[in-house]
Amino acid sequence: MLDREVVKEFLEEELKDCEIEIPKDISEEVILDAFCKFVEDDCYEWLKDNFKSFFNHSDPIWDWIRDRIEYYSREN
C-alpha cells in the first residue's frame, strides 16, 4: 500500500507543475484515492510480471538468481 501523504504531496506538485486544475465537483481526496488505487493496481501487475521473469516462469535458474543476489548485495 502506498503512503497516501507522500502521494498527496507528489500529486499536488505535479498538478501544479502541469498547471492542471481539478474540477470543483471532484474533491482532492477522491482524486488521491482513485490515483492511489490506480497505481497500486499497476504496481501489483508489475510485481507479478517481475516475479515471472525473476523465477523464469516457474522454472528458476538458480545460478542466475545467485548472481542477482551477489550483484544487489554489492550495491549496499
Secondary structure, DSSP 8 states (H G I E B T S, - for coil): ---HHHHHHHHHHHHHHTT----TTS-HHHHHHHHHHHHHHHHHHHHHHHHHHHTTTT---HHHHHHHHHHHHHH-
